[in-house]
């Protein structure tokens, strides 16, 4: 199955979508604006990767995203 297009959704919803897809048999996901328009594109990539390849929960993926987002702020301040 392939799902494409649509508006940017909040990060948590995008991670839930990825998790639900993988849980129901998808072998990967393809995201555009939910990555590139995120506050932390690298954090979203890491979080989605963890869902797809490590089968982490949405809660754990959110922690990965938030951690990466915090690193970005620390680097900017530092």
Secondary structure as UniProt FT lines:
FT   HELIX           11..23
FT   TURN            24..25
FT   HELIX           33..36
FT   TURN            39..40
FT   HELIX           41..54
FT   HELIX           58..77
//
